[in-house]
Amino acid sequence: MGSDKNRLIVANYDEIARISPLDILSSGRYASSAFGYAGKLGRFLAREMELQPTDRLLDAGCNVGIYHDHLSPRVARMVGVDASAHAIERARTGHRRLANAEYRVADLTALKPEDFPQRFDKILCYSVVHFLGSLDEFESLLRSLVGLLREGRGMIFLGEVRETEMYERFQDDLKKSEGSRLRDLKFSLLKKIQKWLLRRGKLREGIAPTLFRRADIESLAARLGAKCERLEQAPWHPFYNTCVDYRLRF
Ligand SMILES: C[S@@+](CC[C@H](N)C(=O)[O-])C[C@H]1O[C@@H](n2cnc3c(N)ncnc32)[C@H](O)[C@@H]1O
């Protein structure tokens, strides 16, 4: 695996998948009931990734695959990979009824192209790259993913990329809202959830996301020969004010 930070993150996700109530995480339906988030995200991804019935789709860093109910019916084949064995086990159990879905444990920082002899038309990597250690690791992950595209052509969709510029603006806004009751309520709720998880499992706390500058992402895409489109997050997205999506066309 890549950096120490990435190792810690994956260990945390593995632990979360182990200790969280199975009925909440494994069904793939959990967020459909939690404010319809999985459904909204699934439909958004199907549209923005322009999914076609003939597509082979790879979800790189899928965790339990919360939006897979909405993606798999729209493609020919869907492969989900994640380094967390517990998350993959839950994805398999929760999505048994999805006949065209397959799940594998794999470390994205050490992908072997020979493990995927049938290449992909579309690759989704949602809410993952901020767990990498550096821009170099980001570049090497992207290069491996490009190697998994059919004849080097297709689309890579990077979701929830934490952009430095947006994050800084968000921190400024947060400072301005200090003392607001809504803000305090939100943070105390988040702290309670974190404490509960820490108490129940072997989680490590305090792992900050890696932020990437817009210009660095755009020049990385250009180096790889991709047409790069930056998509603002929809207002229903929980992190709409701190991150964006990138659609890379090859
Ligand atoms: C925030 S979750 C996102 C899951 C899913 N894409 C979603 O949006 O619901 C991040 C996932 O990335 C996985 N991950 C992080 N680094 C990884 C790596 N090097 N190899 C494979 N999976 C990784 C974690 O195990 C975790 O399941």
The ligand as an SDF file (V2000), in Angstrom:
LIG
                    3D

 27 29  0  0  0  0  0  0  0  0999 V2000
  -15.1590    7.6310    1.8170 C   0  0  0  0  0  0  0  0  0  0  0  0
  -15.0960    5.9820    1.2970 S   0  0  0  0  0  0  0  0  0  0  0  0
  -15.8870    6.1400   -0.2580 C   0  0  0  0  0  0  0  0  0  0  0  0
  -16.6330    4.9200   -0.6330 C   0  0  0  0  0  0  0  0  0  0  0  0
  -17.5050    5.0570   -1.8690 C   0  0  0  0  0  0  0  0  0  0  0  0
  -16.7500    5.4040   -3.0320 N   0  0  0  0  0  0  0  0  0  0  0  0
  -18.5880    6.0660   -1.5890 C   0  0  0  0  0  0  0  0  0  0  0  0
  -18.4960    7.1990   -2.1010 O   0  0  0  0  0  0  0  0  0  0  0  0
  -19.5260    5.7510   -0.8490 O   0  0  0  0  0  0  0  0  0  0  0  0
  -13.4030    5.7490    0.8340 C   0  0  0  0  0  0  0  0  0  0  0  0
  -13.0580    4.3150    0.5070 C   0  0  0  0  0  0  0  0  0  0  0  0
  -11.8020    4.3090   -0.1600 O   0  0  0  0  0  0  0  0  0  0  0  0
  -11.1040    3.1610    0.2480 C   0  0  0  0  0  0  0  0  0  0  0  0
   -9.6730    3.3400   -0.0110 N   0  0  0  0  0  0  0  0  0  0  0  0
   -8.8840    4.3380    0.4150 C   0  0  0  0  0  0  0  0  0  0  0  0
   -7.6140    4.1290   -0.0230 N   0  0  0  0  0  0  0  0  0  0  0  0
   -7.6380    2.9740   -0.7370 C   0  0  0  0  0  0  0  0  0  0  0  0
   -6.6560    2.2190   -1.4240 C   0  0  0  0  0  0  0  0  0  0  0  0
   -5.3650    2.5930   -1.4560 N   0  0  0  0  0  0  0  0  0  0  0  0
   -7.0260    1.0930   -2.0560 N   0  0  0  0  0  0  0  0  0  0  0  0
   -8.3250    0.6910   -2.0430 C   0  0  0  0  0  0  0  0  0  0  0  0
   -9.2940    1.3420   -1.3840 N   0  0  0  0  0  0  0  0  0  0  0  0
   -8.9570    2.4790   -0.7410 C   0  0  0  0  0  0  0  0  0  0  0  0
  -11.4340    3.0360    1.7250 C   0  0  0  0  0  0  0  0  0  0  0  0
  -11.1970    1.7240    2.2020 O   0  0  0  0  0  0  0  0  0  0  0  0
  -12.9110    3.4260    1.7270 C   0  0  0  0  0  0  0  0  0  0  0  0
  -13.7250    2.3030    1.6160 O   0  0  0  0  0  0  0  0  0  0  0  0
  1  2  1  0
  2  3  1  0
  2 10  1  0
  3  4  1  0
  4  5  1  0
  5  6  1  0
  5  7  1  0
  7  8  2  0
  7  9  1  0
 10 11  1  0
 11 12  1  0
 11 26  1  0
 12 13  1  0
 13 14  1  0
 13 24  1  0
 14 15  1  0
 14 23  1  0
 15 16  2  0
 16 17  1  0
 17 18  1  0
 17 23  2  0
 18 19  1  0
 18 20  2  0
 20 21  1  0
 21 22  2  0
 22 23  1  0
 24 25  1  0
 24 26  1  0
 26 27  1  0
M  CHG  2   2   1   9  -1
M  END
$$$$
